[in-house]
Every structure is written in C-alpha cells, then in structure tokens.
Amino acid sequence: MDRLQQFFWFCSGVNKEVLLKHKTEHNKYFSIGATVFFTSVFAALSGGYALWFVFSGSSLAVGFALVFGMLWGLAIFNLDRYIVSSISKHGTWFKQILQALPRLILAILVAVVIARPLELKIFDKEIRSKLKENYLLDHKSKIDTINLSFAKKYTIELNKKVVVQKEADSLDKEVKQLRYVLNQEIFGDRTNQTSGKLGYGPYAKMKEGVIIEKEKRLAFLRAEGLMLDSLIAARKEADGLNRQVILDDHALDSMANVAGFADRNRGLAQISVLRNGKDDGSTATAVLFISLLFVAFECLPVIVKLLTAKGPYDEEIFAIESVKMNDLLKDREKMIKVRNALQEKAIELELSKQLKLTEERTEAETITELSEIEDWKTQKLAHNKEIYTDQT
C-alpha cells in the first residue's frame, strides 16, 4: 500500500517531502494521482484501439496499436501530471481555468477523435445492419442503372419484342375464340356467328381456314419472339447483365466485415435517422452522451484538481514558491546592482583612458609645434646670415 501510495503521489506531481508533513492531504493527492494514472491508461487503450481499427486489415496492426497506445498514454500522462502540478490554488478561479484551458481543449479534440472508433464498436450491430441495407440498395441501384442503360442501347429490339409479344398474345386469344366458335358450328349451336347446322359444313370449313391462317401467323410471331429473346439474351450476356445477381446475406456480411472507417462512420450517422427521414432522438442522444462521457473522462484529472479545496500542502508550496521568488528577485536585484557598478566602473575607465589619450595627443601636438618653430627660427637665422655675408 505504501508503494502504491507513493506511486500515485508521483503521478499527481507533488513535492513528497512537503506532503509528508501534512497527513490530511495524503488521500487527496492519492486520488488525484490515481485519476491521472487511470486516465492515461484509458487514453492508451483508446488510442491503441483507434490505430488498430485504422490498420485492422494489416498484419502489423497489433504492433502499431501497442506502440502507439503506449506512446499516447505516456504523452497524456505527462501532460496531465504537468498541468495538475502546475495549477496554483492561490490564483483566482478564472486564472486556474486559464491554466487548464489547453488541456481542456485537447481533451475535447482527443475525445472526438479517439471516442469515435469506440462508438463504432458499441453500435457495431446497428451499424452492420445499416451497412448491409446500404450495400443492398446500392447494388440494386447499380443493377437498375445497368438495365436502364441496356434498355436505351437496344431500344429498337426491345420495342419490337414488345410489339411482337403483344400481337402474339392478342392473336392467341383470337384463335382460341375462333376455335370455340368452330366447335359451336360443328355441334350445331345456333348463335349470331354460327349457322346452327350440325356437322362439318361449308361454314365450318371456312372458319377452320381462317383459324389455320391465324395459327400460321401466330407461329411466325412466336418464332420471331424466340429469335428476339435469343438476340437480347446474347447481348445481355455480352454486356454482363446476366452476371448481375442480388447479393445474399453471406456476401453482405463479408462486405460489412471489410467496411472502412468512412462507411462505418456514415452508418453511425444514419442509425440516428428513421426510415421516414426524421431524426431518432433516442439514438442521437445516446451517441451524444457517449461522446460527452469520453470528453469528461479525458478532463477528469484537471476537473478533480480544480474542484479540490485549498489545503495546508498548497499553502506551504505557495510559501516555498514565494520565498524562492523573493530570493530570485533579490538575486536579480543584486545582479543588477553588480552589473550597474561594473558598467559605471567600465565607463570611468573608458573616460580616464580617453582623457589620457587626449592629454597625450595635446602634448604631442605641442611638442610638434615647438619643434616646427625652432626649425623656422634656425632657417631664418641661416638665411639672414647669408644675406649679411653677401653684403660685406
């Protein structure tokens, strides 16, 4: 228990030496550390499952999921530990929220991205049913489109087949009716179409001749209809229409098993819509609250830290930080004073150096001027001496 407690204290980012002085704070930071730890574990599982879902068709999916899940969990753990340990309870509520704002924003983004694969798994049965329905409708629509394209391509043959079939059906009914009348004529039944004389007479013979002609025409139409059927069937086979079959449950299950993220995501959106186009409030609410649950779980460490009351540990940490801050300020002031003194000394040295250089330059210029004057005097005396010598 002692090791577990120290581990969770480490997770909460506390100063263990200070915390040991305040026994009333032990359980609080034990709980905060446990929240940070389990949130990171949840993040690792969620991240690993999300990546496994993305690479589910690859043989390396499990390896990718394990590596990414571990890295993601450590990243969330480190971030939560830093934010929880850095939130000061002496600041205003707004200041504390401002400190936690980056983590809250990240939690929302992470929850939206990571929670979606888990939502897809939770509603897997409903999504599979919707996917199978969509695939079946798409396949039927594809078949209808192909049939429509075929009908447009072979309009003449299909129209001719309809005309021939219609004429053959009409002629077949007419032949049956004529045979009925012929039988009435032979058996002597008197009607407005028979003579009423028993036996195979001239009227019966005439009616049978008409029937024979009609049957010849009917046979020709049926043969032409069969020829058109064979022609249309051959062209359907050539165009691949005969290979278009309605998908069975096994095929639909196979397609649903290999459905990608986009199809499943669309299926999740569709399960909250009824067949009449209206929204299914209960399903939409369930999806929304699951997303909010993941958001809340991601934000738990920060929320727990913000909700905890200020205790003696926070007071001592604040005092230590204040002392350190004061020491830093004093050290900074000392450094500033030393730097200013050094700067003043450097300025004095520079001024002294410049003054000395100026004096030396002035002295050199004075010596140069005196030397030039002496040279002038010497030259002048020599010149005057030459003039005097010439005169004498």
C-alpha positions in Angstrom: 0.0 0.0 0.0 2.9 2.4 0.8 4.4 1.8 -2.6 1.1 2.3 -4.4 0.5 5.5 -2.4 3.9 6.8 -3.3 3.4 5.9 -7.0 0.1 7.8 -7.1 1.8 10.7 -5.4 4.4 10.7 -8.1 1.5 10.6 -10.7 0.0 13.7 -9.1 3.3 15.6 -9.3 3.5 16.6 -5.7 6.5 17.5 -3.6 6.8 14.4 -1.4 8.9 16.0 1.3 6.3 18.7 1.8 3.3 16.3 1.5 4.6 14.0 4.2 4.3 16.9 6.7 0.5 17.1 6.1 -1.2 13.7 6.6 -4.7 15.2 5.9 -3.6 15.8 2.3 -2.4 12.3 1.6 -5.7 10.8 0.4 -6.5 13.9 -1.7 -3.3 13.6 -3.7 -3.6 9.8 -3.8 -6.9 10.2 -5.5 -5.6 12.9 -7.9 -2.7 10.7 -8.8 -4.9 7.7 -9.4 -7.1 9.8 -11.6 -4.1 10.9 -13.7 -2.9 7.3 -14.0 -6.2 5.7 -15.0 -6.9 8.5 -17.4 -3.6 7.8 -19.1 -4.4 4.1 -19.1 -7.7 4.8 -20.7 -6.1 7.1 -23.3 -3.6 4.3 -24.1 -6.3 1.8 -24.6 -8.4 4.2 -26.7 -5.5 5.3 -28.8 -4.3 1.7 -29.3 -7.8 0.6 -30.3 -8.2 3.5 -32.7 -5.0 2.8 -34.5 -5.8 -1.0 -34.6 -9.1 -0.1 -36.1 -7.4 2.0 -38.8 -4.9 -0.7 -39.7 -7.2 -3.7 -39.0 -6.5 -5.2 -42.4 -2.7 -5.2 -41.9 -0.7 -7.9 -40.3 1.2 -5.2 -38.4 -2.0 -3.7 -36.9 -1.4 -5.2 -33.4 2.2 -3.9 -33.3 1.2 -0.4 -34.4 -1.6 -0.4 -31.9 0.6 -1.4 -29.0 3.4 1.1 -29.8 1.0 4.0 -30.5 -1.1 3.2 -27.5 1.8 3.2 -25.1 3.3 6.4 -26.5 -0.1 8.1 -26.5 -0.8 7.0 -22.9 2.6 8.3 -21.8 2.1 11.6 -23.6 -1.3 12.1 -21.9 0.1 11.0 -18.5 3.0 13.5 -18.8 0.7 16.3 -19.9 -1.9 15.7 -17.1 0.8 15.4 -14.5 2.4 18.7 -15.5 -1.0 20.6 -15.6 -2.2 19.1 -12.3 1.1 20.0 -10.6 1.3 23.5 -12.1 -2.3 24.7 -11.3 -1.9 27.1 -8.3 -4.8 27.1 -5.9 -3.9 30.6 -4.8 -4.9 32.1 -8.1 -8.4 33.2 -9.0 -10.9 30.7 -10.4 -10.5 32.3 -13.8 -6.7 32.0 -13.6 -7.0 28.3 -12.7 -9.3 27.7 -15.7 -7.0 29.6 -17.9 -4.1 27.4 -16.8 -6.2 24.3 -17.6 -7.7 25.6 -20.8 -5.1 24.0 -23.2 -5.7 20.6 -21.6 -9.5 21.0 -21.8 -9.3 21.9 -25.5 -7.0 18.9 -26.1 -9.4 16.7 -24.2 -12.3 17.7 -26.4 -10.3 17.1 -29.6 -8.9 13.8 -28.3 -12.3 12.6 -27.2 -13.9 13.4 -30.5 -11.1 11.5 -32.4 -10.5 8.6 -30.0 -14.1 8.1 -29.0 -15.4 7.6 -32.5 -13.8 4.1 -33.0 -15.2 3.0 -29.6 -18.6 4.4 -30.5 -18.4 2.4 -33.8 -17.7 -0.7 -31.7 -20.5 0.0 -29.2 -23.1 0.3 -32.1 -21.5 -2.4 -34.2 -24.7 -4.4 -34.7 -26.8 -1.4 -35.7 -24.0 -0.2 -38.0 -23.6 -3.6 -39.7 -27.3 -3.8 -40.3 -27.4 -0.3 -41.8 -24.3 -1.1 -43.9 -25.9 -4.2 -45.3 -29.0 -2.2 -46.1 -27.0 0.5 -47.9 -24.9 -2.1 -49.8 -28.1 -3.9 -51.0 -29.7 -0.6 -52.1 -26.5 0.5 -53.8 -26.3 -2.9 -55.6 -29.9 -2.8 -56.7 -29.4 0.8 -57.9 -26.4 -0.4 -59.9 -28.4 -3.2 -61.5 -31.3 -0.8 -62.3 -28.8 1.6 -63.9 -27.3 -1.2 -66.0 -30.7 -2.3 -67.1 -31.8 1.2 -68.0 -28.6 1.7 -70.0 -29.2 -1.6 -71.8 -32.8 -0.6 -72.5 -31.6 2.7 -74.0 -28.9 0.9 -76.0 -31.3 -1.7 -77.5 -34.5 0.3 -77.7 -35.4 -0.9 -81.2 -35.1 -4.7 -80.4 -36.9 -4.3 -77.1 -39.7 -2.3 -78.6 -40.0 -4.8 -81.4 -40.2 -7.6 -78.9 -43.0 -5.9 -77.0 -44.9 -5.3 -80.3 -44.4 -9.0 -81.4 -45.4 -10.3 -77.9 -48.5 -8.1 -77.8 -49.6 -9.2 -81.3 -48.9 -12.8 -80.4 -51.0 -12.6 -77.2 -53.8 -10.9 -79.0 -53.7 -13.4 -81.9 -53.6 -16.4 -79.4 -56.8 -15.2 -77.7 -58.4 -14.6 -81.1 -57.5 -18.2 -82.3 -59.0 -19.7 -79.1 -62.2 -17.7 -79.6 -62.4 -18.8 -83.3 -62.0 -22.5 -82.3 -64.7 -22.1 -79.7 -67.0 -20.7 -82.5 -65.9 -23.5 -84.8 -66.9 -26.1 -82.2 -70.3 -24.4 -81.9 -70.7 -24.5 -85.7 -69.8 -28.2 -85.9 -72.1 -29.2 -83.0 -75.0 -27.1 -84.4 -75.3 -24.5 -81.7 -77.0 -21.5 -83.2 -75.6 -18.1 -82.4 -75.2 -14.8 -84.2 -71.8 -16.3 -85.5 -73.0 -19.8 -86.5 -75.5 -21.3 -88.9 -77.0 -23.8 -86.4 -76.5 -26.7 -88.8 -74.9 -29.9 -87.3 -71.8 -31.2 -88.9 -68.7 -30.1 -90.8 -70.3 -27.9 -93.4 -69.0 -25.1 -95.6 -69.3 -22.6 -92.8 -67.2 -24.8 -90.5 -64.7 -25.3 -93.3 -64.4 -21.6 -93.9 -63.9 -20.9 -90.2 -61.2 -23.6 -90.0 -59.4 -22.0 -92.9 -59.4 -18.7 -91.1 -58.0 -20.4 -88.0 -55.2 -22.1 -89.9 -54.1 -18.7 -91.4 -54.2 -17.2 -87.9 -52.2 -20.1 -86.5 -49.6 -19.7 -89.2 -49.3 -16.0 -88.3 -49.1 -16.9 -84.6 -46.4 -19.5 -85.2 -44.4 -16.9 -87.1 -44.8 -14.3 -84.3 -43.7 -16.9 -81.7 -40.7 -17.8 -83.7 -39.8 -14.2 -84.2 -40.3 -13.6 -80.5 -38.0 -16.5 -79.7 -35.4 -15.1 -82.1 -35.6 -11.7 -80.4 -35.3 -13.3 -77.0 -32.2 -15.2 -78.1 -30.7 -12.0 -79.5 -31.5 -10.0 -76.4 -30.2 -12.7 -74.1 -26.9 -12.9 -76.1 -26.4 -9.2 -75.9 -27.2 -9.2 -72.2 -24.6 -11.9 -71.7 -22.1 -9.9 -73.7 -22.8 -6.8 -71.7 -22.6 -8.7 -68.4 -26.2 -8.3 -67.3 -26.8 -12.0 -66.7 -23.9 -11.9 -64.2 -25.6 -9.2 -62.1 -27.3 -11.0 -59.1 -28.8 -9.8 -55.9 -26.4 -10.1 -53.0 -27.2 -12.7 -50.4 -26.7 -12.4 -46.6 -23.2 -14.1 -46.8 -22.0 -11.6 -49.4 -23.4 -8.7 -47.4 -21.8 -9.9 -44.2 -18.4 -10.2 -46.0 -18.8 -6.6 -47.3 -19.8 -5.3 -43.8 -16.7 -7.1 -42.3 -14.3 -5.2 -44.6 -16.1 -1.9 -44.4 -13.8 1.1 -44.0 -13.9 3.9 -41.4 -15.8 6.2 -43.8 -18.6 3.7 -44.4 -18.9 2.8 -40.7 -18.8 6.5 -39.7 -21.6 7.2 -42.2 -23.5 4.2 -40.9 -23.2 5.6 -37.3 -24.7 8.9 -38.5 -27.5 7.0 -40.3 -28.7 4.9 -37.4 -30.0 8.0 -35.7 -32.2 8.7 -38.7 -35.5 6.9 -39.2 -36.8 5.5 -42.5 -39.1 8.4 -42.9 -36.2 10.8 -42.8 -36.9 12.1 -39.2 -34.2 12.0 -36.5 -34.3 9.2 -34.0 -33.9 11.3 -30.8 -33.1 8.4 -28.5 -30.2 7.1 -30.7 -28.8 10.5 -31.4 -28.9 11.3 -27.6 -27.1 8.1 -26.8 -24.3 8.8 -29.3 -24.0 12.4 -28.0 -23.8 11.3 -24.3 -21.2 8.6 -25.1 -19.1 11.3 -26.7 -19.6 13.6 -23.7 -18.6 10.7 -21.4 -15.3 10.4 -23.2 -14.8 14.1 -23.0 -15.5 14.1 -19.3 -13.2 11.2 -18.7 -10.3 12.9 -20.6 -10.8 16.0 -18.5 -11.1 14.2 -15.2 -7.5 15.0 -13.8 -7.9 18.7 -14.5 -11.5 18.8 -13.2 -10.5 16.9 -10.0 -7.6 19.3 -9.4 -9.9 22.4 -10.0 -12.6 21.0 -7.6 -10.3 20.2 -4.7 -10.2 22.8 -1.9 -7.0 24.6 -1.0 -5.2 22.8 1.9 -2.1 23.1 4.0 0.0 21.5 1.4 -1.0 24.2 -1.1 -0.2 26.9 1.5 3.3 25.6 2.2 4.0 25.1 -1.5 2.9 28.6 -2.1 5.1 29.9 0.7 8.1 28.0 -0.6 7.5 29.3 -4.1 7.1 32.8 -2.7 10.4 32.5 -0.8 12.1 31.2 -3.9 10.5 34.0 -5.9 11.7 36.6 -3.3 15.2 35.1 -3.3 15.2 35.2 -7.1 14.1 38.8 -7.1 16.8 39.7 -4.5 19.4 37.8 -6.5 18.2 39.7 -9.6 18.5 43.0 -7.8 22.0 42.1 -6.7 22.9 41.1 -10.1 21.5 44.4 -11.5 23.5 46.4 -8.9 26.7 44.5 -9.7 26.1 44.9 -13.4 25.4 48.7 -12.9 28.6 49.0 -10.8 30.6 47.2 -13.4 29.1 49.4 -16.1 29.9 52.5 -14.1 33.5 51.3 -13.5 33.9 50.5 -17.1 32.6 53.9 -18.0 35.0 55.6 -15.6 37.9 53.6 -17.0 36.9 54.4 -20.6 36.6 58.1 -19.7 40.0 58.0 -17.9 41.5 56.3 -20.9 40.0 58.8 -23.3 41.2 61.7 -21.1 44.8 60.3 -21.0 44.7 59.8 -24.8 43.6 63.4 -25.2 46.4 64.7 -22.9 49.0 62.7 -24.8 47.7 63.9 -28.1 47.7 67.5 -26.9 51.3 67.2 -25.6 52.4 65.6 -28.8 50.9 68.3 -30.8 52.5 71.0 -28.6 55.9 69.4 -29.0 55.4 69.2 -32.7 54.5 72.9 -32.9 57.6 73.9 -30.8 59.9 71.8 -32.9 58.5 73.4 -36.1 59.0 76.9 -34.5 62.7 76.1 -33.7 63.3 74.8 -37.2 61.8 78.0 -38.6 64.0 80.1 -36.4 67.1 78.2 -37.4 66.2 78.5 -41.1 65.5 82.2 -40.6 68.9 82.9 -38.8 70.7 81.0 -41.5 69.0 83.0 -44.2 69.8 86.3 -42.5 73.4 85.2 -42.1 73.8 84.5 -45.8 72.4 87.9 -46.6 74.8 89.6 -44.2 77.8 87.8 -45.7 76.9 88.8 -49.3 76.7 92.5 -48.3 80.1 92.5 -46.7 
